[in-house]
Amino acid sequence: MIERTVLTGARAVLPTGVAEGGRVTIEGGRIAENAAHEAHELDLTGHWIVPGFVDIHVHGGGGASFSSGDAEEALTAIRTHRAHGTTTMVASTVTGDLDDLARQAATLAELTEQGDLAGIHFEGPFISPHRCGAHQPELLRDPDPADVRKLVDAARGAARMMTLAPELPGGLESVRLLAEHGVIAAVGHTDSTYEATLDAIEAGATVATHLFNAMPSLLHRAPGPIAALLEDERVTVELINDGTHLHPAALQLAFTSAGADRVAFITDAMGAAGMSDGMYPLGPMSVEVKDGVARIADGPTAGSIAGSTLTLDTAFKRAVTIDRLPVEDAVRALSTTPARLLGLSDRIGTIETGKDADLVVLNGTFDLVGVMRKGEWLVKPEVR
């Protein structure tokens, strides 16, 4: 007999709104209809139940990096973020030699085929040297469609997204190629103008990689990519809500302009996520983490912010307690919208009958106390 579990008493965030004293039934790894059958009940009165978080942009965690090319190291990063509520994630690479990136893609493709990852995001090397951030400048290159195709092919169907600067030679052709192959083309690490960004969107770009960061500022005579990406309903905008990458007013501007259905919170986390301060690798570079902020330690980009040490449970708590977003909007940004972007809305992203039982339990102050993935507790709530 398949074990049935019923979570009772919590405030469950459903697509229709918050259900006070809700009942969520889990059977066979999925959310099931509430029924009067015998079941194990867990009383979560005073808690919240939200869908498992979906991170479309994460480089590592737990001292491990997805760019290492090592499967066990990648699994360490996956386990670290799962313990913080991210039940679905896309592994992001860092700018490197094309052959190295292809080898990394082969490893990550295997983990995708096994169901450990939802795919691969190539962040670089097809980005602007003027906005390279934590990417090694000498490894950058223009987005030649042949090179873009090489990485897509190396991923064996696991490529989900590629960030590029569309103003570079070959940029628009590469956007079109990605769209034709079902890979999300993301505008980021770019020095693009407003007009060039509109051209990229028309060519098929549908994501803004960490909006506001690594792109020209929004100016009244030169609105740049930010205005173009915010105003077009076809574009989903990533935000890093760690208190370092964005001023709260910038976050509010994104939500006001784009709406919660077009915002996806990401971590952009590197290997130091879930770890203490210290020195960590990020692709071929060294990163120093001090007071939780990661910066390139040396070289021409020394001092640049190098991703984050964020986990999505922290992003969620900050969203509702500091940014004062409605809980329903936070759920959209951390679960529903990124799940839809990945084409996985039939399985994850909301608490609905028939979907995977990917759930996060938060206490009354929005601290994570439980994580369930496909009906299995990864972090079991300790309740009286």
Secondary structure, DSSP 8 states (H G I E B T S, - for coil): ---EEEEEEEEEEETTEEEEEEEEEEETTEEE---SS--EEEE-TT-EEEE-EEEEEE-EETTEEGGG--HHHHHHHHHHHHTTTEEEEEEEE-S--HHHHHHHHHHHHHHHHTTS-S-EEEE-SSS-GGG-TTS-GGG-----HHHHHHHHHHTTT-EEEEEE-TTSTTHHHHHHHHHHTT-EEEE-S----HHHHHHHHHHT--EETTTTTTS----SS--HHHHHHHH-TT-EEEEE-SSSS--HHHHHHHHHHH-GGGEEEE--B-TTTTS-SEEEEETTEEEEEETTEEEE-SSTTTT-B-SB---HHHHHHHHHHTS---HHHHHIIIIIHHHHHTT-TTTSSS--TTSB--EEEE-TTS-EEEEEETTEEEE-----
